[in-house]
Amino acid sequence: MASISIDEKSMEDIELLLGQSLNGLHLLFENDKVAKVLRQPTEEMDFFNFDNMDRIQNLFTELISQDTFFDKLCFLHELDDESYEILLRTYFHIVDNTALATTTDKH
């Protein structure tokens, strides 16, 4: 796969989307698909394994590099089911880790 360049605007766009997700607004993904995919925790699968990391990175980089929100949605809708799941899980993994990193109350 060719190297994809990510510009500053693309990073700002994804940060905005992640910020919205931290507030419970998951604009990129359909709620029913989120619920279906996340019903099975990744701990029960070997999801974030070494073999998957290149694919995860490539998919996420390609998502980020899409020019507009609409382009990102089109990219997601064109993915096969497995790639969509990988990207959705990766996105929510980032959202969860960001939420944990910014939470001051630890139980």
PyMOL commands that set and color helices and strands:
alter all, ss='L'
color gray80, all
select helices_A, chain A and resi 8-22+31-38+42-44+50-65+69-78+81-102
alter helices_A, ss='H'
color red, helices_A
deselect
rebuild
show_as cartoon
